[in-house]
Amino acid sequence: MEFITGLWDTFVALVHTFKLSDALDVLLVSFIIYNGIKLIRETRAEQLVKGIIILMGVYVASVVIHLNMMKTLLDYFSILPLLPCW
């Protein structure tokens, strides 16, 4: 019960420090994220974004689980687009 009471007190303290600029910040970020998702859904970029997210997830998992070969391969392939094509 003390945990719930402490959680409620923390919430009330947070509400008292919430300012108009915080609400504007939340609305602006929500608007940008919503329009970004809408733009991706309306184009063929959805599959590309899904692939990038999956690769990022595999990379994070390889770092956490210490899969050195997988991390090295992903590091190598993530640098290739940055190299000039000569």
C-alpha positions as CSV (number, residue, x, y, z in Angstrom):
1,M,0.0,0.0,0.0
2,E,2.9,2.3,0.7
3,F,4.1,1.8,-2.9
4,I,0.8,3.0,-4.3
5,T,0.7,6.0,-2.0
6,G,4.3,6.9,-3.0
7,L,3.4,6.5,-6.6
8,W,0.4,8.8,-6.2
9,D,2.5,11.4,-4.4
10,T,5.0,11.4,-7.2
11,F,2.3,11.8,-9.8
12,V,0.7,14.7,-7.9
13,A,4.2,16.4,-7.6
14,L,4.7,15.9,-11.3
15,V,1.3,17.4,-12.2
16,H,2.2,20.5,-10.0
17,T,5.4,21.1,-12.0
18,F,3.8,20.6,-15.4
19,K,3.9,23.8,-17.4
20,L,2.3,25.0,-20.6
21,S,5.6,24.6,-22.4
22,D,5.6,20.9,-21.4
23,A,2.2,20.4,-22.9
24,L,3.2,22.3,-26.1
25,D,6.4,20.1,-26.3
26,V,4.3,16.9,-26.0
27,L,1.8,18.1,-28.7
28,L,4.6,19.1,-31.1
29,V,6.5,15.8,-30.8
30,S,3.2,13.9,-31.1
31,F,2.3,15.8,-34.3
32,I,5.8,15.2,-35.8
33,I,5.7,11.5,-35.0
34,Y,2.1,11.1,-36.3
35,N,2.9,12.8,-39.6
36,G,6.1,10.9,-40.0
37,I,4.3,7.6,-39.5
38,K,1.5,8.7,-41.9
39,L,4.1,9.7,-44.5
40,I,5.8,6.3,-44.3
41,R,2.5,4.4,-44.4
42,E,1.4,6.2,-47.6
43,T,4.6,5.3,-49.5
44,R,6.6,2.2,-50.2
45,A,9.1,3.3,-47.5
46,E,7.2,1.3,-44.9
47,Q,9.1,-1.9,-45.8
48,L,12.4,-0.1,-45.7
49,V,11.7,1.4,-42.3
50,K,10.7,-2.0,-41.0
51,G,13.9,-3.6,-42.2
52,I,16.0,-0.8,-40.6
53,I,14.2,-1.3,-37.3
54,I,14.7,-5.1,-37.5
55,L,18.5,-4.5,-38.2
56,M,18.7,-2.1,-35.3
57,G,17.0,-4.6,-33.0
58,V,19.4,-7.4,-34.1
59,Y,22.3,-5.1,-33.5
60,V,21.2,-4.2,-30.0
61,A,20.6,-7.8,-29.2
62,S,24.1,-8.8,-30.5
63,V,25.6,-6.1,-28.3
64,V,23.6,-7.2,-25.2
65,I,24.2,-11.0,-25.7
66,H,27.8,-10.5,-26.8
67,L,27.5,-12.0,-30.3
68,N,30.8,-10.6,-31.6
69,M,30.6,-11.9,-35.1
70,M,27.1,-10.6,-35.7
71,K,28.0,-7.2,-34.2
72,T,31.1,-7.0,-36.5
73,L,29.1,-7.9,-39.6
74,L,26.5,-5.3,-38.8
75,D,29.2,-2.7,-38.0
76,Y,30.8,-3.5,-41.4
77,F,27.6,-3.2,-43.4
78,S,26.4,-0.1,-41.6
79,I,29.6,1.7,-42.7
80,L,29.3,0.7,-46.4
81,P,26.7,3.3,-47.3
82,L,28.9,6.1,-45.9
83,L,31.9,5.2,-48.1
84,P,32.2,6.9,-51.4
85,C,31.5,4.7,-54.4
86,W,34.6,5.0,-56.6
